[in-house]
Amino acid sequence: MCATLEKMRDETAKKAAEQATERTRVQIAVNLIKEGNMSIEQIARCSMLAVDRVKELTTLQPV
C-alpha cells in the first residue's frame, strides 16, 4: 500500500514538473514572438518547442 502511494506521488510530481516546463517553454516562445526579430525556427530552437507548436503560438499572438 505504501509503495503504491509513493508511486502515485512520484507520478503526480513528475507530471507537474513536465507541465511547468512546458508552460515555461511556451512563455519563452511567446516573449520571443513578441520581440519580432527571430525566425520561427530560431524561436523553436531557443524555446525547445517544435516548429509546429511555435507556428501555432504565432497565430494566437497579435504581432
N, C-alpha and C positions, 0 to 999 in steps of 0.2 A: 504494500500500500504506500509506504513512504517513498519507495523508488518511483512509483507511478506519479505521485505528486511532484517529485523533483523533476521528472522528465517533462511533465506539463509546464512547470515553472520555467524550465530551461527553454522549451519550445516557444513559450509566450515571450520571454525575454529576447530570444533570437529574432522573432517576428517583429517585435517593437523596434529593435535596433535596425533591422532591414528597412522598415518603414521610415524611420528617422533619416537614414542615409539617403533614401530615395527623395524625401522632401528637401533635404539639403542640396542634392544634385539638381533638382528642379529649380530651386530658388537661385542657385548659381547660374543656371542656364537663362532663367528669366532676367536676371540682372544683366547678363552679357547681351541678351537680345535688346534690352532697353538701351544699352550703350550704343548699339547700332553700328559698330565698326569691325565686326568679326563675321566670318562666313559661318554658315550652318555647320560645316564640317569642323571648323575650329572650336565652335561652342560645344559641339558634341564631344570632341576630344578633351576639352578643358573640364567639362562637367561630368564626364564619364557616362553620358547618356547615349543612346542610339540616335543616329541621324534622324530616323523617322520620328522619334519622340521629340527631338528639338524642333523639327518641322511642325509637328502638332502644336507645340507650345507657341510658335511664332504666329499661328492662326488665332490664338487666344489673346495675344498681346497687341495692343494698339502701338504701331511703330511711328 
